[in-house]
Amino acid sequence: QALKAVCQKVGDITAVTNLFVAVGDGGAIITSVNGITWTLQTSGTAENLKAVVWNGTLFAASGTNNTLLTSPDGVTWSPRTTGMNATGTNIVTASPTMFVCTSNTASTADCLATSADGTTWTLRTAPVAHIGPCKYLAVSPTPVFVLSATDLKIYTSADPSLAAFIAEYVCQQAVTDFVLTQSGIAVGFKSANPNIVTSEDGIFWTETRYIGGPGAVGIHAAAPCMGGF
């Protein structure tokens, strides 16, 4: 079946060798080996799923009401308990050695958790509440996790346990996505007139481009492709 035939609203998609995995509203998890024909899998949840990642050995998907699922193959999914706020919307990301789950809740005590295996999770003290997107960026010389929040700052951590963060204030809009390129990091802002900021190390950021004129829509997600975005 076509993707839209099995999922009306896709929240996120990831790909590994010979497999695409997409997640969406109503607990939808769909897989495809060619990107054309899609199969609906059993997720075991009716929550809206907002993110899916692959860390090299395991898929993880997350969504509303503290939902987190893991799967070794994209087909068989198991619910996991993070210890985070039960009403928050979770967004999961991963490095090759660590899963990180963030939430948009109001307390710094239960909006950030990490896991080395996707099963056992440890709550971390977040640098700020109401966390937005979090991404792992393999920048040189030290890979980092970066996250944004409604306080309009980018927070960066090179600590695998996310025990320490560096904050760098940027522009006037909250960041909606992070993407790693060959030369740095491009960030889209949720704004009527979005800006792009770049960084070579994930710590120090520079506004590099202004996009659009009056009435231009904001950037909510970006991804690298051959030679650009």
Salt bridges, closest charged atoms under 4 A:
ASP177 OD1 - LYS135 NZ 2.66
